[in-house]
Amino acid sequence: MGNGSSPGTWIDMAGFSPSMPNSTTSPHVNTTGILPGTTYLVRTRALNKYGWGPWGNSASIRCASPPNAPPTVMTSNSSVYINISWTAPFNNGLNITAYRIQILKNSGTSFLTNTAECDGANNAVIAAMSCLMLMTTFRTTSTFAYPYNSVPLVQVAAINAEG
């Protein structure tokens, strides 16, 4: 295994090998030293009664997955704005590149986005983990139609290069 950024050293991780007395034939490998967000090259080869076969082509594997959901999403209102804020989720190895902020319609039938006022791809919103939306957006538009002093239900999802 080598990381994709430099020509590394290949390490035997599984399979029978005379040089690895504790090796197994399991296709699953537990190892240490794998760093989140790092891309590694892996390759395989087969062993049969005649010995080891040739190495197959290498493939890139990035040790990352989509981020967790923000653990806390909060809304608060004033006479002018609704403040939508959240706490940072675990990014699972890659930087968060955007948030998807969705507001439940007052009818309770579906969630909608409003990127004009709360754009989760905006760098300032990503850094602050919050945005302000005008109360009039919620009260006067048929899209949301919330009564005065109501606070909408909001859900937030984090996005990175894995999803």
N, C-alpha and C positions, 0 to 999 in steps of 0.2 A: 504494500500500500504506500503510495506517495501522495503528498498533497499537490494539487494542480498548479501551484504557483512556482515550484522549483523542482528540478529533477531529484526526487527523494530516494530513499532506500526502500526497496520492496521488503515487506515483512511477511513471513509465513504466519497465517492466522488460523487456519483450520485444515484438516486433512491429515492423513498419516504421513509422517516424515521421520526418517531415521534420526535426523538431527534435532527433532522435537519429541522427546520421550513422552510428554504429557499431551500430545496431540490427539484429536478425535476425528471421527468421520462425520460429525454433525455439520449440517449446512448453516447453523446459527453460531455466531461468534460474539462473545462478549470481550471487549478490550478496553483499555484505558488510554488516555492521551488524545482522544478524539475531541476536537474543539468545535463548538457551535459556530455555524456560519462558514465553516471551512469546506472547500471542495477537495475531495480526495479522488485519486485514480485507483481503481481496483481491477484485478484480473484473476482469472481462474484457470485451472488445468485439472485434468482428470487423472486418476490413478486406477490401474487395473492390475491383473496378475503379471503383466509384462513391464510394468513400471509406469512412470509418469509420462503423460502426453505433453504435447507442446502447449505453451501458454496461449490462451485466447486473447482477443483484442481487449485492450483496457477500456474501461468506461468511467465516466465522471459521476461521482455521487456527492451531493452537497448535504452536509449534516444540518438540516434545518427543516422546519415545518411552518404552516401558517401560525400566526400569533394566537395566544389565548384571547378570550373576550376580556374587555376591561372589567375588573372585579367590582367597581362601583361606578354607577352613572347617577348623576344628581341633576335636578332641575330646581330652579328658584325663580320667582317672578317679582317684578316691580310694576309700576304703572306703565312703564315704557317697554321693557325688555323681559324676555325669558332667557335666563342664563342656563346653558346646557354644559355640564362639565363631567369629567370622568377621570379615573386614576389609571395610570399606565399598566397595561397587562405585560406578562412575560412575552418577549418577542420570539422565543424559540429559535434563536440563532441568527436572525437577520433583522436589520433596522425596520421599524414600522415606517411605511411610506405614505400611508393615508388612513383615515378613519371613515367608515360608512355610518352616517348619523341619520336615523330614521325616526319619524314622528308618527304616532298612531293618529289616524283621523278620529274626530270626535264620534263618528258613527261606530268606531271600533272594528271596522271591516278590513282595514289594511294599513300598512305603514308606508309613508312617503318620505322622500328626501326634499330638502330645500337648499340646493347648493348656492342659490343667490345670496343667502344670508348665513348659511352654516355649511361651508364647503370643507369637508374633511380631507381634501387633497391640498388645501392651502397650507403652506409652511407655517404661517402664524398660528393657525388652528391646531396643527400637529404639535407644535412646540408648547402651546398653552394648554392643550387638552381641554379646550372650552371654546364656546362661541356664543354670541348674543343674537337672538332673533326678536324682531319687533313684535310686541303684543298684537298690534293691528293685523299682522300676518295670520295670527291664530283666530282673531275674532271676526274680521271683516271679509275674509275670503271663504268661498264655498269649499275650497280644498280641505280646510281643517275645521272651521265652524265651531270653535270652542267658545263657551259663554265667558263673560267677564270674570276675572280672578280664577279661572281654571288653569291648572298646570297640566300640560299634556304628558302622556307616557312616551318615553324616548328609549330607543335601544341604540347601542353603539358597537360596532365591530371594528377591530384593528386589521390592517392589511399590510403584508410585506411581499417580497418577491415570490414567495411560495403560495400566496393566496390570501 
